[in-house]
């Protein structure tokens, strides 16, 4: 798929979204990645990266949180 095709595909998908929260999330994520073109893990300390890797490798059922809780944590992390 060409870049233009991918752009058009994404535009169509976003155009179909009617949920304000999803649009807000997409806006925040896109803004973050456009401003920080480096790998997001490059912003983490070695200790934080190890902890993130360990958490990512845990079984899914063990630790769960609500979307709002996750969003709050991500907002705090991005402010570092």
C-alpha positions in Angstrom: 0.0 0.0 0.0 1.4 3.4 -0.9 1.7 6.3 1.5 -1.2 8.1 -0.3 -3.3 5.0 0.0 -2.5 4.6 3.7 -3.3 8.3 4.3 -6.6 7.9 2.5 -7.4 4.7 4.4 -6.7 6.5 7.8 -8.7 9.5 6.8 -11.7 7.3 5.9 -11.4 5.5 9.2 -11.1 8.7 11.3 -14.1 10.1 9.3 -16.2 7.2 10.4 -15.4 7.6 14.1 -18.3 9.2 16.1 -16.9 8.7 19.6 -15.4 11.9 21.0 -13.0 9.9 23.3 -11.6 7.9 20.5 -11.0 11.0 18.5 -9.3 12.7 21.4 -7.1 9.7 22.0 -6.1 9.6 18.3 -5.3 13.3 18.4 -3.2 13.0 21.5 -1.3 10.0 20.2 -0.7 11.5 16.7 0.4 14.8 18.2 2.8 13.0 20.6 4.4 11.0 17.8 4.7 13.9 15.4 6.5 16.0 18.1 8.7 13.1 19.3 9.9 11.3 16.2 12.3 9.2 18.3 11.4 5.9 19.7 9.2 6.6 22.8 11.3 4.2 24.9 14.4 6.4 24.3 12.8 8.9 26.7 12.8 6.3 29.5 15.5 5.6 32.0 17.1 2.2 31.9 15.2 1.3 35.1 11.9 2.5 33.7 12.5 0.6 30.4 13.3 -2.6 32.3 10.1 -2.2 34.4 8.0 -1.5 31.3 9.4 -4.6 29.6 8.7 -6.7 32.6 5.2 -5.4 32.8 4.6 -6.0 29.1 5.7 -9.6 29.5 3.3 -10.4 32.4 0.1 -12.4 31.7 -2.7 -10.1 30.6 -5.2 -11.3 33.2 -2.9 -10.4 36.1 -3.0 -6.7 35.9 -5.8 -4.7 34.3 -6.9 -1.1 34.6 -9.6 1.1 33.2 -9.0 3.3 30.2 -9.3 6.4 32.4 -6.6 5.1 34.8 -4.3 4.2 31.8 -4.9 7.7 30.3 -4.1 9.4 33.6 -0.8 7.4 33.9 0.1 8.2 30.3 -0.6 11.9 30.8 1.7 12.0 33.8 4.4 10.0 32.0 4.3 12.4 29.0 4.8 15.3 31.3 8.2 14.0 32.6 
